[in-house]
Amino acid sequence: MTDLAQYTPGPASGAQIQKSDGEKWTLILVRELRHSPEKVWGALTDPAQLREWAPFDVDGSLDKVGATVKLTWVGNPKPVETRVTRVDFPKVLEYGDQRWELEAFADGTRLTLWSNIDRRFIAWGAAGWHISFDVLDRLLSGTPMGRIAGGDTMKFGWQRLVAEYAKQFGIQAPNWPPQAAPKVVNGGRS
């Protein structure tokens, strides 16, 4: 396993957003990987491989249309029942709020993720997926470094990436940590 102390994510890149009038916007994140679409597909659909890099766990394979799995995001113990809605091996995978496209290019795969995320946290999502994609690339290269997700991302440049993605998207990054409202005591602030 690669030494995590040596890992620093590169600058924010390869992302854009599609804004809508609703609460959720679509994050589009593209990464070019030096691995075949078939190899990348396995990492996107196999629960054991997902546990090594993705910010969630699933209790079953994501490789069959109609399959229903329990998807549990790291840091959120409540599983979300998720249905696989599209499988076109090894090109397109859709489930829940995620759509993955794999395009063969040169000696690898151009991986594109469309993820519907609460617009207030779209830069957070971009930063988290950026780190997850780095972990995925290392896993597929045979130099796994272990999953970095949830609160662990803050040890590896997540805050910097949030600020960089927010700037690229032309939005304000949410404050972190959230500030508690001041207490009001006897009509005054304490």
C-alpha positions as CSV (number, residue, x, y, z in Angstrom):
1,M,0.0,0.0,0.0
2,T,1.2,3.5,-0.9
3,D,2.3,5.8,2.0
4,L,-0.6,8.2,2.5
5,A,1.8,10.8,4.0
6,Q,3.1,11.3,0.4
7,Y,-0.3,12.0,-1.1
8,T,-1.3,15.5,-2.0
9,P,-4.1,16.0,-4.6
10,G,-3.3,18.1,-7.6
11,P,-5.1,21.3,-8.5
12,A,-8.8,21.4,-9.2
13,S,-9.5,20.5,-12.8
14,G,-11.7,18.6,-15.1
15,A,-15.0,19.7,-13.6
16,Q,-18.0,21.8,-14.5
17,I,-21.5,22.2,-13.3
18,Q,-24.9,22.4,-14.9
19,K,-27.1,24.7,-12.9
20,S,-30.9,24.3,-12.6
21,D,-33.7,26.1,-10.8
22,G,-34.0,23.2,-8.3
23,E,-32.1,22.3,-5.2
24,K,-29.7,20.0,-7.0
25,W,-27.2,20.9,-9.6
26,T,-25.2,18.4,-11.7
27,L,-21.5,18.0,-11.2
28,I,-19.7,16.8,-14.3
29,L,-16.2,15.5,-13.4
30,V,-13.9,14.0,-16.1
31,R,-10.7,12.0,-15.4
32,E,-8.4,10.3,-17.9
33,L,-7.2,7.0,-16.5
34,R,-4.4,4.8,-17.9
35,H,-6.5,1.7,-17.7
36,S,-8.9,-0.1,-20.0
37,P,-12.7,0.6,-19.8
38,E,-13.2,-3.0,-18.8
39,K,-10.8,-2.6,-15.8
40,V,-12.4,0.7,-14.8
41,W,-15.9,-0.8,-15.1
42,G,-15.0,-3.5,-12.6
43,A,-14.0,-0.8,-10.1
44,L,-17.3,1.0,-10.7
45,T,-19.6,-2.1,-10.2
46,D,-17.8,-4.5,-7.8
47,P,-18.6,-3.9,-4.1
48,A,-15.2,-5.1,-3.0
49,Q,-13.4,-2.7,-5.4
50,L,-15.7,0.2,-4.6
51,R,-14.8,-0.2,-0.9
52,E,-11.2,0.5,-1.8
53,W,-11.8,3.9,-3.4
54,A,-15.4,5.2,-3.5
55,P,-17.0,7.4,-0.9
56,F,-19.7,4.8,-0.3
57,D,-20.3,1.1,0.2
58,V,-22.9,-1.1,-1.6
59,D,-24.2,-4.4,-0.5
60,G,-24.4,-5.9,-4.0
61,S,-23.1,-5.5,-7.5
62,L,-24.0,-2.6,-9.7
63,D,-23.7,-4.4,-13.0
64,K,-27.4,-5.4,-13.7
65,V,-30.3,-3.2,-14.7
66,G,-33.0,-3.4,-12.0
67,A,-30.7,-4.5,-9.2
68,T,-31.5,-2.8,-6.0
69,V,-28.6,-2.2,-3.5
70,K,-28.2,-0.5,-0.2
71,L,-25.7,2.4,-0.8
72,T,-24.1,3.8,2.4
73,W,-22.1,7.0,2.1
74,V,-19.0,7.2,4.3
75,G,-19.9,9.2,7.4
76,N,-23.6,8.7,7.0
77,P,-24.7,5.4,8.6
78,K,-28.2,5.4,7.0
79,P,-28.2,3.3,3.8
80,V,-30.1,4.6,0.8
81,E,-31.9,2.0,-1.3
82,T,-30.6,2.5,-4.8
83,R,-31.7,1.0,-8.1
84,V,-29.5,0.4,-11.1
85,T,-31.3,2.0,-14.1
86,R,-28.8,1.6,-16.9
87,V,-26.0,-0.8,-17.7
88,D,-24.2,-0.7,-21.1
89,F,-21.0,-2.6,-20.5
90,P,-18.4,-1.1,-20.5
91,K,-19.7,2.4,-21.5
92,V,-22.5,3.6,-19.3
93,L,-23.7,2.9,-15.8
94,E,-26.5,4.7,-14.0
95,Y,-27.9,4.4,-10.5
96,G,-29.4,6.8,-8.0
97,D,-28.1,10.3,-8.7
98,Q,-25.0,9.0,-10.5
99,R,-24.3,8.5,-14.1
100,W,-20.9,7.2,-15.3
101,E,-19.6,7.2,-18.9
102,L,-16.5,5.4,-20.0
103,E,-14.9,6.2,-23.3
104,A,-11.9,4.4,-24.6
105,F,-9.1,6.7,-25.7
106,A,-5.4,6.3,-26.5
107,D,-4.2,3.6,-24.0
108,G,-6.9,4.2,-21.4
109,T,-10.3,5.5,-20.4
110,R,-11.9,8.9,-20.2
111,L,-14.2,8.5,-17.2
112,T,-17.0,11.0,-16.8
113,L,-19.2,11.3,-13.7
114,W,-22.5,13.2,-13.6
115,S,-23.6,13.5,-10.0
116,N,-26.7,15.4,-8.8
117,I,-25.7,17.2,-5.7
118,D,-27.4,19.8,-3.4
119,R,-26.2,23.0,-5.0
120,R,-25.0,24.4,-1.7
121,F,-22.4,21.7,-1.5
122,I,-21.4,21.2,-5.2
123,A,-17.8,22.3,-4.5
124,W,-17.6,19.9,-1.6
125,G,-18.7,17.1,-3.9
126,A,-16.2,18.1,-6.6
127,A,-13.4,18.1,-4.0
128,G,-14.4,14.7,-2.6
129,W,-14.8,13.0,-6.0
130,H,-11.4,14.6,-7.0
131,I,-9.7,12.8,-4.1
132,S,-11.7,9.6,-4.8
133,F,-10.6,9.6,-8.4
134,D,-7.0,9.9,-7.3
135,V,-7.5,6.9,-5.1
136,L,-9.2,5.0,-7.9
137,D,-6.3,5.6,-10.3
138,R,-3.7,4.4,-7.7
139,L,-5.8,1.3,-7.0
140,L,-6.1,0.4,-10.7
141,S,-2.3,1.1,-11.1
142,G,-1.5,-1.6,-8.5
143,T,-0.4,0.9,-5.9
144,P,-3.5,1.2,-3.6
145,M,-3.4,3.8,-0.9
146,G,-6.7,3.0,0.8
147,R,-10.0,4.9,0.6
148,I,-10.0,8.5,1.6
149,A,-13.6,9.6,2.2
150,G,-15.8,11.5,4.6
151,G,-13.9,13.4,7.3
152,D,-10.6,11.8,6.3
153,T,-10.5,14.0,3.1
154,M,-9.8,17.0,5.3
155,K,-6.3,15.6,6.1
156,F,-5.5,15.6,2.4
157,G,-6.2,19.1,0.9
158,W,-10.0,18.9,0.7
159,Q,-10.5,22.4,1.9
160,R,-8.1,23.8,-0.7
161,L,-9.9,21.8,-3.5
162,V,-13.3,23.1,-2.3
163,A,-12.0,26.7,-2.6
164,E,-10.5,26.0,-6.0
165,Y,-13.7,24.4,-7.4
166,A,-15.9,27.1,-6.0
167,K,-13.8,29.7,-7.8
168,Q,-13.9,27.7,-11.0
169,F,-17.7,27.3,-10.7
170,G,-18.2,31.0,-9.9
171,I,-19.9,30.2,-6.6
172,Q,-19.2,30.9,-2.9
173,A,-18.0,27.9,-1.0
174,P,-20.0,27.0,2.1
175,N,-18.4,27.9,5.4
176,W,-16.7,25.1,7.1
177,P,-17.1,24.2,9.8
178,P,-20.6,25.4,10.1
179,Q,-20.9,28.3,12.5
180,A,-23.4,27.9,15.3
181,A,-25.8,30.8,15.7
182,P,-25.0,33.0,18.7
183,K,-27.1,32.4,21.8
184,V,-29.5,35.1,22.6
185,V,-29.9,35.6,26.4
186,N,-32.2,38.3,27.9
187,G,-32.5,40.1,24.6
188,G,-28.7,40.4,24.2
189,R,-26.0,38.3,22.7
190,S,-23.7,36.2,24.7
